C-alpha cells in the first residue's frame, strides 16, 4: 500500500512538474506555508540558510536564476552575459522598465551598488569578489564585470537564492543589516510578526519575464493574492498540521511520516533525490590529517546500513557513490570504486595498521538537530570500531556544532548535509577555508581547471577529475542520496517540487 | 508588616542581581554564537568573525558585562540580534498568548483541583478518593508534550475543531486568537491540576481533624459551612503557595506546550533565543521571568500575612 502511494506521489510530482499548464489557473486566494522556523534574517545576502532563500526569493530577484535543468537563465538580466575571448570580461544586458516595490525603476546603477554590496557582505559574494576586479555601469541598461582570471562558477553564484546577489535600490545598498526589504520580486513584504507569520502580498507593478515556465526561470505568474509563511518548528506539529490540512504547503516533514500524510487531508510531495549527507574530515589537525586514516575510514563505513538506520526505508534513500545523481549533468561513477555499500572492514583494518594508528579516539562531532545525522553516527561508530578505531561521539546541539567545527582542534569528523547544489563549486568541500580545510596540490589542479572552463560539456568532464581527487584524498565521505517529504493541499496546483519551494505560478483550484 | 515587606524587597534585589550575573556568564560560556547561526551553514570563519565584531561580541566578557549592567540600570535591556527590535518590545509582543494561556490553564486547574481535593479529603479512603488520587498521580506523570500531541491528534486532526498550531494569521480577531489557546490551556490545566489537587487534599486532611473543626460540628453547623468556611479557609495557605508557583511557572512560559502548539509566547521566545544564541534576548527574557517569580513569591508571602495574622518574617 505504501509503495503504491509513494509511486502515486512521485508520479503526481512528475506530472505537476512537466504539465503545470494543463489546468486552468485562477487568480486569487491566500496560501499558508508551514516552514521549519523563523528565518534568522530577511536579507538573502546576509545568510546562506535555505529557509532565508525559500522565503525571500519571492521578494527579491537576481540577475540570473536556474532553469529546470539547473542551468543559469536570465531573470533581471535580458540575456546570458557576453564573455570576452580571454574569459575575463562579462557584459550583462539588463531588462528595462523593471520596477522595485517602491515603484522606482531599476537602473544599472542599482545593479552595480547591489553587486558591490554582495561581494562585500555575502559569503558567496566574497568568494566571487576574490576574482572580481571591477563592476561598472557601461550604460543605463548594461553592466560589465571584469575578472582577474576566468571564473566559470560566477554565473551560478549570481543565480543562487542564498547569500544571493539580489538587486535592491542603490539607496538601500549601504544598509547592513538590511532594513528596507524592497526588491523586484512578484510578492512584496506586507507584515512580519516574528515566530508568527511573514505576510507577502502580490506586487502589482511586477513584470514577469514571460515565455514558458522553466524551473525558476521563464514566466513568473502571480495567481495568488497572498503567501503567508508560518513557522512551525516542531516536526511532530508539522505532521499533525499536514494531516489536519491546516496549511496549504508543509515543508520538510520527516520521511517516516509518509503514511500518516497519505492518510490525512493533504497530499505527500516527494522530492527524490533531495540531497546528500556527508562526513566532513578535518584534514588540518588530528588523526585525519593522515590521508591513510581517512582512507581507512572510507573503507570501514557501510553506507547502506547507515542510510537505512537514518531514513527507515529504501523508499526514502538510495546508495549512490557519485557526488551528483544521474538527473544532473555532473553525474559520473568514475573513480568511485572506494565506496563500498556494505563496508570493507578487512581493508580498513589493513589501512589502519599501515597508518600506525595509536588508538587515540576518533572524534565525531554531530547533533540531534537532524536526527538522521545522529543515527548515521551511531552506525558509523559500530563499523569504525569493528575496523579497530576507538570512537568518541561528541553530540552537541546545532549552534554549538557550527561554532566548534570552525576550530580544527576540536573534531576529526563532523556530519552535515546539503541539497544537491546546481553548481559543484558551491559545495563547501571545494573551498580551502571551509571546515575540513582541504587544500592540496591535486585538489587545486582539478578545481582550478574546472573553475576556469566555461563550456558546460567540458566542465562536466572536468568535474569527473574533481570527484576522482575527492575519492582519492577523502576530504569528505558522501554517504548516499536521500529524499525529502513535504505535503500540499490537493487544491493547490502549479508548485514544482524543489529543494527551495516557490509559489509564484501556484494557484488554488477550488 | 511594612518592615517584613522591606526585608522581602531587599532579598528580592539580591536574588535579581545574582540572576543577572549568572545568566550573563552562562550564556557567554555556552558554546555556539549568534553570528554563526545568522550567517547560515556555509559561512566562512572570517565572515563569522566580522559579524561578531559588528555585534560587539568581540569585546572582553567583563567589558560586555559592564555595558550590559549600565544598560539595565538605564532601563535598556538591549536589542535582540535576530528580531532587530528592543528586547522589551519583543517580550511585550509575546506577552498576550502567554498571559491568557496562564489565566485559562490556571482557571481550569483550580476549578478541577479545589473541589476534587476537598471532596477527596472529606471522603478519605472512599472510592472517589482513591479514583481521584490515582488520576492525579497519572496526570502528574504525563509529559505535557505527549498530552498536547494526543489532544492535537484527536481534536484538531480527527475532529477538526481546532487548529493544530499558531496564533491566527494577519488580522485575526481576539476570539480567533483565544480559540488557538483552548487545546494548550486544557493540556496545561489538566497537568497543573494534579499537583494542586494533591496539595488541597493533604492540606484539608490536616485541618479536618483539628479541634476547631470538631467544635464547629458540635455547635451544629452545616457540613458545608464546616468544610468550606472553617476547614478550607485554614487549609488555604499551602494551596495558595502551590497555585502561585504554578502561575509563575506558566507565566515564565509553558515552554514545551508553547513549542508543540506553535504559540508565539514567552516560552517559545526563550527556546528560539537559546537556539539562536540571541544573547540580549535570553538575558532579558530570563531576567523578566526571574523577576516575575520573585514578585509572585513576594505577593504570596504578603498574602500569608493577610490570611494568617500569626505569620511573621
Interface residues (C-beta under 8 A of the other chain):
Chain A: X32 X37 X38 X40 X41 X46 X47 X48 X49 X52 X123 X124 X126 X162 X163 X177 X179 X190 X191 X193 X194 X195 X196 X197 X199 X228 X230 X231 X232 X233 X234 X236 X237 X240 X241 X243 X244 X246 X264 X396 X397 X398 X399 X400 X401 X402 X403 X404 X406 X416 X418 X426 X428 X431 X433 X434 X435
Chain B: X30 X31 X32 X33 X36 X37 X38 X39 X40 X41 X42 X43 X44 X45 X46 X47 X48 X82 X83 X84 X90 X93 X94 X149 X152 X153 X156 X157 X160 X163 X164 X165 X166 X167 X169 X170 X259 X260 X261 X262 X264 X268 X269 X272 X275 X276 X277
